[in-house]
Amino acid sequence: MKFLLILFSLFFSLQLTSQSSGKITFEEKFDLHRNLPEEREDMKAMIPQYSSAFFELTFTDQESVYYPQKESEETAAQGVPTRGGPMRFGRENRTIYKNMTEDRMIDSRDFMQKQFLILGPPTPRKWKIGSQQKEILGYNCMEANFRVDSVTTLKAWFTPQLSNSNGPSDYQGLPGMILQIDINEGLRTLTATNINLDSVDTSVIIAPTKGKEITSEEFEKIREEKMKEMQLHGGSGYPMMMRRN
């Protein structure tokens, strides 16, 4: 505890960025080779190792929205992977709205060609702050860990230099902005690639309204039933990528 207090004092002695709004670009990557069965090593030559997509987190002190980045002419010409490319597995159609003041979150998801609005409070997690540090985009970051279940672990890297207690996707709950999430040591990562705190258009922070309103428990039940159905019909292990952590 004494060590953590000293560490926090060190971080907060740095000049904190005081901002009421901003936009952070995140790259979501999934390691497609990780879950391949050993007897199908030949598939590694047939598919790329990573599936990648880019998202934007636009935020204020009270609200935020996390949504797919639109593909620009420049990124298209350079062949940078964005939404709409092959092997995206539906993640690019997910939009997450958070209202921190009202403790409310709307998770808009396109799942099996159906649109859902998952309603509830922001996902609660009892993070354990560790002692490791690293730099992301010039910001000093601290680690925090959370075990979802017996097979899923999360590592977050957050910076107290950005005072908003927020982060990409449905991640938040730390004393600072989360700039990276690492699920199961690289299986899936969400990493900040650009931070803009100047003249950000916050009009995009709008709660999604299209879709069937359900709870997270109801959505998990639907997801599990669809996964079982796909496996019975000879589906591969790829649907596990859609798991909500």
C-alpha positions as CSV (number, residue, x, y, z in Angstrom):
1,M,0.0,0.0,0.0
2,K,2.8,2.4,0.9
3,F,4.5,1.6,-2.5
4,L,1.2,2.5,-4.3
5,L,0.8,5.7,-2.5
6,I,4.4,6.7,-3.4
7,L,3.7,5.7,-7.0
8,F,0.5,7.7,-7.2
9,S,2.2,10.7,-5.7
10,L,4.9,10.5,-8.4
11,F,2.2,10.4,-11.1
12,F,0.2,13.2,-9.8
13,S,3.3,15.4,-9.3
14,L,3.4,15.4,-13.1
15,Q,1.5,18.0,-15.0
16,L,-2.0,16.6,-15.4
17,T,-3.9,17.3,-18.6
18,S,-7.0,19.2,-17.7
19,Q,-9.5,18.7,-20.5
20,S,-13.3,18.7,-20.8
21,S,-13.4,16.8,-24.1
22,G,-11.2,14.7,-26.5
23,K,-11.0,12.0,-29.1
24,I,-8.8,8.9,-29.0
25,T,-8.3,6.5,-31.8
26,F,-7.9,2.8,-30.8
27,E,-6.8,-0.2,-32.9
28,E,-8.5,-3.4,-32.0
29,K,-6.5,-6.5,-32.9
30,F,-7.3,-10.2,-32.6
31,D,-4.8,-13.0,-32.9
32,L,-6.5,-15.4,-35.3
33,H,-3.7,-18.0,-35.0
34,R,-3.9,-18.3,-31.2
35,N,-7.0,-20.6,-31.1
36,L,-6.2,-22.8,-34.1
37,P,-6.1,-26.5,-33.1
38,E,-2.6,-28.0,-33.2
39,E,-3.7,-30.4,-36.0
40,R,-4.6,-27.5,-38.2
41,E,-1.2,-25.7,-38.2
42,D,-1.5,-25.6,-42.0
43,M,-4.3,-22.9,-41.7
44,K,-1.7,-20.4,-40.5
45,A,-0.5,-20.1,-44.0
46,M,-4.0,-19.5,-45.3
47,I,-5.2,-16.7,-43.0
48,P,-3.5,-13.6,-41.6
49,Q,-2.4,-13.7,-38.0
50,Y,-4.3,-10.6,-36.9
51,S,-7.7,-9.2,-37.6
52,S,-7.6,-5.4,-37.1
53,A,-10.1,-2.5,-37.0
54,F,-10.0,1.1,-35.8
55,F,-12.4,2.8,-33.4
56,E,-12.8,6.3,-32.1
57,L,-13.6,7.3,-28.4
58,T,-15.0,10.8,-28.3
59,F,-15.6,11.9,-24.7
60,T,-16.5,14.7,-22.4
61,D,-16.5,14.8,-18.6
62,Q,-20.1,13.4,-18.5
63,E,-20.5,11.3,-21.7
64,S,-18.6,9.3,-24.3
65,V,-19.3,7.2,-27.4
66,Y,-17.0,4.5,-28.9
67,Y,-17.7,3.8,-32.6
68,P,-16.0,2.4,-35.7
69,Q,-13.7,4.8,-37.5
70,K,-14.8,5.8,-41.0
71,E,-12.4,4.7,-43.7
72,S,-10.7,7.7,-45.3
73,E,-9.4,7.8,-48.9
74,E,-5.9,8.0,-47.5
75,T,-6.1,4.8,-45.4
76,A,-7.9,3.0,-48.2
77,A,-5.1,3.9,-50.6
78,Q,-2.5,2.7,-48.1
79,G,-4.3,-0.6,-47.5
80,V,-4.7,0.2,-43.8
81,P,-7.2,-2.3,-42.3
82,T,-10.4,-0.6,-41.2
83,R,-14.0,-1.7,-41.1
84,G,-15.5,-3.5,-44.0
85,G,-12.4,-5.6,-44.7
86,P,-12.3,-9.4,-44.6
87,M,-12.5,-11.4,-41.4
88,R,-13.9,-8.7,-39.1
89,F,-16.3,-11.0,-37.3
90,G,-18.9,-8.3,-36.6
91,R,-17.0,-6.1,-34.2
92,E,-17.0,-3.1,-36.4
93,N,-20.7,-2.6,-36.0
94,R,-20.5,-2.1,-32.3
95,T,-21.1,1.3,-30.8
96,I,-21.0,2.0,-27.0
97,Y,-22.5,5.0,-25.4
98,K,-21.7,5.9,-21.7
99,N,-23.3,8.5,-19.5
100,M,-21.0,8.6,-16.5
101,T,-23.2,11.1,-14.6
102,E,-26.3,8.9,-14.8
103,D,-24.3,5.6,-14.5
104,R,-25.8,4.4,-17.7
105,M,-24.4,2.5,-20.8
106,I,-25.9,1.5,-24.1
107,D,-24.1,-1.2,-26.0
108,S,-25.3,-1.2,-29.6
109,R,-24.4,-4.5,-31.3
110,D,-25.1,-6.1,-34.6
111,F,-25.2,-9.9,-33.8
112,M,-26.2,-12.5,-36.3
113,Q,-27.8,-9.8,-38.5
114,K,-29.9,-8.5,-35.7
115,Q,-29.4,-5.2,-33.9
116,F,-29.5,-5.1,-30.1
117,L,-29.3,-2.3,-27.6
118,I,-27.9,-3.7,-24.4
119,L,-28.9,-1.5,-21.5
120,G,-27.5,-1.2,-18.0
121,P,-24.8,0.5,-15.9
122,P,-21.1,0.6,-17.1
123,T,-19.5,-2.8,-16.7
124,P,-18.3,-3.0,-13.1
125,R,-14.8,-4.5,-12.6
126,K,-12.7,-4.7,-9.4
127,W,-9.3,-3.7,-10.9
128,K,-6.1,-4.4,-9.0
129,I,-3.5,-1.7,-9.6
130,G,0.0,-3.2,-10.1
131,S,3.5,-1.7,-10.0
132,Q,4.5,-1.8,-13.7
133,Q,4.7,1.3,-15.8
134,K,5.1,2.1,-19.4
135,E,4.6,5.0,-21.9
136,I,1.9,5.1,-24.5
137,L,1.8,8.1,-26.9
138,G,3.9,10.1,-24.5
139,Y,1.7,9.5,-21.5
140,N,2.9,7.7,-18.4
141,C,0.7,4.7,-17.8
142,M,0.2,2.3,-14.9
143,E,-1.0,-1.3,-15.1
144,A,-4.2,-2.7,-13.6
145,N,-5.5,-6.3,-13.7
146,F,-8.8,-8.1,-13.6
147,R,-9.7,-11.7,-13.8
148,V,-13.0,-12.2,-15.7
149,D,-13.2,-16.0,-15.1
150,S,-10.9,-19.1,-14.9
151,V,-9.7,-18.6,-18.5
152,T,-9.9,-14.9,-19.2
153,T,-7.6,-12.2,-17.8
154,L,-7.5,-8.4,-18.5
155,K,-4.6,-6.0,-18.2
156,A,-5.3,-2.3,-18.5
157,W,-2.8,0.5,-19.0
158,F,-4.2,3.8,-17.7
159,T,-2.8,7.3,-17.3
160,P,-3.7,9.6,-14.5
161,Q,-2.4,12.4,-16.7
162,L,-5.8,12.3,-18.5
163,S,-8.2,12.6,-15.6
164,N,-11.3,11.1,-17.2
165,S,-12.1,7.7,-15.7
166,N,-13.0,6.1,-19.0
167,G,-11.6,3.9,-21.7
168,P,-12.2,2.1,-25.0
169,S,-15.2,-0.2,-25.6
170,D,-17.0,-0.9,-22.2
171,Y,-13.8,-0.5,-20.1
172,Q,-13.5,2.1,-17.4
173,G,-13.4,2.4,-13.7
174,L,-9.7,3.4,-13.1
175,P,-8.3,6.8,-11.8
176,G,-7.4,7.9,-15.3
177,M,-8.0,7.2,-19.0
178,I,-7.3,3.6,-20.2
179,L,-5.0,3.7,-23.2
180,Q,-4.6,0.0,-23.7
181,I,-6.5,-3.2,-22.9
182,D,-4.7,-6.6,-23.2
183,I,-6.9,-9.7,-23.1
184,N,-5.2,-13.1,-22.3
185,E,-1.7,-11.8,-23.1
186,G,-2.2,-10.6,-26.7
187,L,-5.2,-12.7,-27.8
188,R,-7.1,-9.4,-28.2
189,T,-5.7,-5.9,-27.7
190,L,-7.2,-2.4,-27.8
191,T,-4.4,0.2,-28.1
192,A,-4.5,4.0,-28.4
193,T,-2.9,5.1,-31.6
194,N,-3.7,8.8,-31.5
195,I,-5.0,11.3,-28.9
196,N,-6.6,14.7,-29.9
197,L,-7.6,17.1,-27.1
198,D,-8.0,20.2,-29.3
199,S,-11.3,21.4,-30.9
200,V,-13.0,18.1,-30.8
201,D,-16.5,17.8,-32.3
202,T,-18.5,16.3,-29.4
203,S,-21.8,16.4,-31.4
204,V,-21.2,12.8,-32.3
205,I,-21.8,11.8,-28.7
206,I,-25.3,10.5,-29.3
207,A,-27.0,7.6,-27.6
208,P,-27.9,4.9,-30.2
209,T,-31.6,4.2,-30.5
210,K,-32.0,1.5,-33.2
211,G,-32.4,-2.1,-32.0
212,K,-34.1,-4.4,-29.6
213,E,-33.6,-3.3,-26.0
214,I,-32.4,-6.1,-23.8
215,T,-30.2,-6.6,-20.7
216,S,-26.7,-7.9,-20.7
217,E,-27.9,-11.2,-19.2
218,E,-30.5,-11.6,-21.9
219,F,-27.9,-10.9,-24.6
220,E,-25.5,-13.4,-23.1
221,K,-28.2,-16.1,-23.2
222,I,-28.9,-15.3,-26.9
223,R,-25.2,-15.4,-27.7
224,E,-24.6,-18.7,-26.0
225,E,-27.6,-20.3,-27.7
226,K,-26.3,-19.1,-31.1
227,M,-22.8,-20.4,-30.4
228,K,-24.1,-23.8,-29.5
229,E,-26.3,-23.8,-32.6
230,M,-23.3,-23.0,-34.8
231,Q,-21.1,-25.7,-33.2
232,L,-23.8,-28.3,-33.8
233,H,-23.8,-27.3,-37.5
234,G,-20.0,-27.7,-37.8
235,G,-19.0,-24.1,-37.0
236,S,-15.4,-23.3,-36.1
237,G,-14.0,-21.8,-33.0
238,Y,-14.1,-18.3,-34.5
239,P,-17.4,-17.3,-32.9
240,M,-15.6,-17.2,-29.5
241,M,-14.1,-13.9,-30.7
242,M,-17.5,-12.3,-30.1
243,R,-17.4,-13.0,-26.4
244,R,-18.1,-9.9,-24.3
245,N,-15.3,-9.4,-21.7
